[in-house]
């Protein structure tokens, strides 16, 4: 059942930044303010829904977020000259502090954090709902705030750490250290775990669960190479019995099989007949109901981003996940009623095993059931799934010295019914040493999780830990491309951040 709980966000949760001074002197008598809101549990629920609404807005998961993640990974290539300049800059490493895609994601996350902070700061006025329900709502806000800060600290390093909502420019903060940000994220997720349920009813699917908080915390520890604590959190997810691999790999990326037993957390989108809000910021009754990903990546859409040759050639011969992740010229689509041609796919070709062919993303594309060339739609964005849990457990087992256990978890992923790849060791991937097992882990994570906004973080943490045998990017400059630049708008507008506080190289 496709639920709609996220469609009822409230319009404002606090200070609206960027108005002229004369506008700030005016009070809308019909407007809702923080002083008049938060009277009851219904309003608290609506406020939390508005935090989710920001998560699925244009600056975040319905558009700019997946672009930023993918273009900073070696899974992506330009579909052709139609890729817009700010996106191409990220792909080529020529971006600067004025990059609009990067700036939109930064602003989106801080607006989400602001909304979560308002909820957490003002919830004390609400007393008409059961304590457990209130605690759950606040835990959801903490989870979403932690998710935002995790992406920020991963991509930008130390960032301003707002723990309460800001009501004036004077409340602006300088950059905190990476450690301070990570410590805050860990505290939020530990607190969230205590109050979040394992599951929800059909009307509330998409809300954060205990397993989502555990898996996100495992990601946080893994990013810091804290393998012992990462294993603790991963084991919680595994031992809960809530999750398992689905038989059909493709079920993780289509509309009809959302919220399946493999899904740990996904962002809920709802098909609304092409109602995509290109300037949407999560406000209004229909804000963010659809995602534009299928239009941006699909072979018969704009095809702005295609899989890189490196990714395509990473797959072992005969791996069913190749055809389940990508469309190639000659494949059938639209319920097998159409055959994909070169001409139907705008832009560049790929080279696989020495053969030139046009290949496009199949994951999260509506092409499996339509031949429409404008394809905004309602496929949910899966953020975390159980296969990643197993692969992460393989990595931590390998790092702490239990390589046989690591191989066991790798083979669990390969043994999925619709995949059924030969178990490790294989001729290409022997697993007799820790380094060999790690090579298999890198391979398996890349092919299993391709195009799911995981590869960027993997590269960042493996580079930082000195585990990359070769740098994935030809453009890479040490002491520059490890992090994104703080957006110029933030440097200009935040009185606590000076040009000298900018990340190195920018």
N, C-alpha and C positions, 0 to 999 in steps of 0.2 A: 504493500500500500504506500503510495506516494503522499507524504504528509505535507502540510502547509504551515507548520507552526512558525516558520521564520518570516512569514509574510506580514506580520503585524508589528513591525518596528515603530518606535516613536520617533518624532522628527528631530528634536534637540534634547541633548542630555547635559548641557552645560554651556560654557563659553564658546561662542562662534568666533573663530579667529579670522582676521583679515578685513573686517569692516572698517569704514572710515570713522573717525572720532565722532562726527555728528550723528552717525547711525547708532552709535552705542548709547547716545543720550535718549533714544526713543524707546518706549516700552509698548509692545503690542498687547492691548488689553485682552485679546483673545488667545494669546500665546500661552504655552505651557512652560513653566520654569522649574528649576530644581526645588524652589521653595514651595511650589504648589503641587508638585508631583510626589510620588512615593508615599501615598496615603494608605495603600493597602497591597495585598498580595498580588492582585491582578496587575497593578501598575508596576510592581517589582518584576513580575514575569515579562511584561511588555518591554521593560527596560533591558532585561537580559536578552530578549529576542532581538533588540536593536543592536546588541553587540554581535550576535550571530549575523545579522543583516550586513554589518560592515565587513565581516569576514568573507562574505560572498559577493561583495561589490566589485565594480569595474577596476578600482586600483589593486584589488587583491585577487581572490581565486577565480573570479569569472573572466579575468583577462591578464592584467599586467604582472601578477604574481607568477603565473606559470611561464610567461615569457622571460622574466628576469632569471628564474631558476634554470630554465632550459638553455638560454643563450649563454649562461655562465658555465655550462657543462660541455663536454665533448660529445654528447649524444645528438647535438643539433647542428644543422647546416641551413644555409639560406635556400628557400625554395626557388628563389630567382631575384631579379631586380626589383620585384614588387615589395620586398622586405623594406619597411620604412627605415629611414636613416638612424633614429635613436636605437632601434633594435639591432640593426646591422653593426652599429658601433660596439654594442655589448658583445656581439659575436666575434668581432675582430679585435677586441681589447683596446679600441681607440676612444672609448667613452671618457668623459670628464665629469666634473661635479654638476654640470648643467643638464645631464642626460634626463630626459623627461620620463622614461619608463622607470628608471631607478628612483627618481623623485616621487613618482606617483605611489610606488610601493612603500617608501618611507612614510609618506603622509598618511597612507591608508592604515598602516600598522599603528601609527601614533593616534589616529582618530579612534581606532578600535581600543587601544589602551586607555584613552581618555574616557570612552564610554564605560569600559569595565571599571575604571577608577570611580566614576560617579556612582555606579551601582554599589560598589563596595563601601564607599564613604557615606552614602546617604541611606543605606538599607536599614539603619537603626531605627528609623521612624516607622517601619512596617512591623506590626505585631499581630495581625489578624490571620496569619497562616501558621500551620504546624511548624514547629522548630526544625524538623527534619527537612521539610520542603524548602524552607528559607535557606537552610545550610546548603542544600543541593544547588539552589540558584546561585548562591555566592560562590560555590565551588566551580560552577560552570564559568562564571566571570573570571575566576582565578586561572582556570585552564586556558581560556582564550587569551588572557593577558600573557601567560607564560609562553604560549605558542607564538605570539607576536614578538616578544622579546627574544625568543630563541632564534627566529629568523633574522632579526635585526643584529644580534650579536654575532651570529654565524657569518653574515655577509659584510657587516661594517666594523666589527670589533666592538670596543667599548662605546656605548651610546648613552644619551641622557636617560636617566632611570627615574621615571615618574611613578611614585608609589601612591600618590593621591592626586585627585584631579585639580587642575590649575584654573584659577579664576582671573588671573591678570598676567600681563607680560612679565611683571616682576617675579613671577613664579617660575620663570624659565630656569633650566638646570644645565650645568656643564656636562661634559662626557664623564661617565663613570668608567671604571676599569672593567675589562672583560670578566675578571673574577667576581666583582661586585654584581654584575648583571647575571652571571651564571648562578651565583649564590641565591639571588632573589628568585630566579626561575625555579630552582630546586625547592625552595621554601614554598612557593605557590603550588607546585605540583604535589608535594607531600601533603599539604593541607587539603588540596582538592581531592586526593585519593580517599581521604577519610569520609567524605560526604557524598561522593558520586556513586550512583548505583551501577551494577554490572550491566543491566539492560534497561530498555524502556518499552512502553507499549507502542502500538503502531502509529499513534498520533504524535509521538514525540521522538521518532527516529531522527538521528542527526545530532542530537544533543550529546555533549561530552559524557563519557562513561568512565568508570574506574579503570578499565583496561586501556582506554585512550590516554589517561593521565599516566599510567604506568609505562606505556610504550613511549610516550613523549619524553618522560623522564629518562628512559633507557637511551633514547637518542641524545639527550643532553649529556649524559655521562659518557656515551661513546664518543661524542664530539670532543670531549676533553681527555680521551684515552684513559678514562677511569673504568677499566674493564670489570673490576670486582663489583662495583655498585651497579654497573650496567647489567651484569649477569643477574643480580638480585631482582631487578625490575623485570627483566625479560622472563625470568622464571615465574614471577607472579602471573604474567600474561599466559604463559604456557600451562601452568598448573591449574588455572582457573577453570579450564574445561569449556570456556565460553566460545573459543575460536578454533577453527580448523581450516585446512585447505579445501576449497571447493574442487569438485572433480574437473570441471571445465574452466580452463585458464581464462578464456574470453569473458566469462561471467563477471569478472572483476571490472569490466570496462564498458558495459552496455546498460541500457536503461531498465530493462525488464528484470534484472537480477541485482538491483541495488540492495544494500543492507543485508548482504548474504553473510554466511557464517565466517567468511574470511575477513570481512570488513571490520576494522577496529575503529576508524573514524573517517567519515566522509562529509563533505559539504553538500547540503541538499539544494538542488536546483529543480525548478518545476516548469514543464513545458507550457508556454503561454502564447503560442501562435506567433512567434517572432518578436515578442515584446522584450527586446534587449535595450537596456538603458545605457547608452554609450558614455554618458557623463555621470552615471549613477554613483552615489556615495552611501548607499544603504539606507536612504530615507524614503518614506512613503510606503503605501500599502502594496505596491507592485514592484518595489525596488529589488533589483537583483534576482528576479525570478528565473532568468535563463543565464546560460553561459555562452560565450562566443568562441570557446575553444574549438568546437567542431568546425566552425567557419574558418578560423585562422589556419588550422592544420590539415583539414581534409583535402584529399586528392582532387575532388571536384569543387572544392571551395576556393579560398584564396591561396591555400598551400604556401603560406608565408614561411613556414618552417618545415623542413623534412629531416628524416634521420640522417646522421652523418655516415660517411663511408666507413669510418672507423667502427662505429656501432654495428652497422650491417655486417661487416666482416668479422665481428667478434663472435657471432653465432656459429656453433658447430654445425656441420652438415647434417641435415635431417632433424634438427631441433624444431619441433612443431611451433614453438613460441615465435619463430620468425614470421610465419604466415599469419599467426594470431595477433601479431603486433603491428604488421605493415601490410599495405596493399601494394602489389606489384602489377605492372601492365599485364593484362591477360586474366587477372583475377575477376571473379564475379562479385557483384554487390547489388544492393537494392533487392534483398531477398532472392538473390541469384537471378534476377531478371535482366541485369545489365552486365556487360563485360567492359572492364576498364581499359581504356586506350591511352596511348601516349598523348594524343591530342586533347583528351579530356583533362589532363593534368598540367596545370600551368607551371612553366618554369623549368628548373634544372633537372638533369638526370643524375643517377647514382652509378657507382661502379662496384659490383659485387662479384668476387671471384674472377675478376678480369672482364666481366660482362657489363656493358653499359645498358642501363634500364631505368625507367622512371619508377620510383618507389615513394610511397606516402604513408603517413601515420594511419593506422587502423584503430589504435587505442583511443577511446573517448570520441570516436567519430560516428555520426549518425548514418554514414554511408551504408551500413549493413542493412538498413531498412528504408532508404530513400534515395532518389536520384536528383533531389533538389540541390541547386548550386548555391543557395543561400541557406546556411545551416546553423543558425543559433538554436539552442535547444536545451533540454532538461536533463542531460546525463550528469549524474552527480560526480563531483571531483573526489575521488578516493585519495585521502591524505595518508592514511596508514593502513596496512593490511598484514595479515598473519604471516605471509611468506617473508616479509621483511623481518618479522620477529625471529623466525627460524634462522635466517641468514645472519642476522645480528648475533644470535646465540652461537652460531658457528664461529664467528669472528672472535667473540670473547673467549670461547673455549680454546681456540687456537692461541690466543695471546697469553692465556694463563697456563698453557702447557699441556692441555688435554686434547691433543690433536685428533685422536680417534673419535672423541665426542663431536668435535667440529665436523668431521667427515660425515658422521651420522646425520647431523642436521642439514648439511648440504644435500645429501641423498634423499632426505624427506621431501625437499622441494622438487628435485628432479623426478621423483616417483609419482607425482600427480598423474592421475589417470590419463588426462588429455595430453600430457607431456611425455612421460615414460621414457626419459633419457637414460642411457646406461649409467649405472652407479659409478662414482669415483672409487678407485683410480681408473683413469682412461689413458689411452696412448698420449693424448695431448696434455692431460693434466694428471700426472702422478702426484701422490699425496703422502710420500714417505717422510718428508721433513716439514718443519713449520713454515718455511718459505714456500714450499710447493703447495701446501694447504692454503696459504694466503693468496697465492696466484689463482687457485681455484675459486676462492671466496670472491676475489675481485671480478673474476669472469662471471660467476653465477649471479652476483648482485647486478652486474651491468645488463645481462640479458634478461633476467627475471623482472627487474624493476625499471627497464628502459622507459623513458618518457614519463616517469612518475614523480619527477622533481626530487629525486634522491641522489642522483649522480653528482650534482654540484657539491652537496655537503660531503659526500664521500671523498671527492678530490681534495676539498679543503682540509679535511682532517688527516687524510693520508699524506698529503704534502707536508702539513705541519709536523707530523710524527716521523717524517723522513722515510716513508714507506713506498713512495713512488719511484720506481726504477727509471722511469723516463717522464719528463714533463709533458702533459697532454697538449699543451698549447704552444704553437710556434711563437706567438706574440708575447709570451710570458716574460715579464721583467721582475726580478726579485726585488722585494721591498716596495712593490707597487701593486701588482695584480693579485696579491693574496687577499686584499680587501677592496671593497668599493669605496669611492670617495663620499664623504659626508655631503649631501646635496647642498648646492650653493645657496638655495633659498633658506636652508636651516642656518648656514653660516651668516647670511645677511640679516636674518630676522631674530636669531637667538642671541641676546646680549652676552650670554655666558660662553659662547663659542667664538673664538677668534680664528683668523686664517691660519695661525700657527698650530691650531688644534686639528687641522685637516690630516687625513691619513697620508702616509708617505707616498711620494711620487705624483701627487695631484696638485 
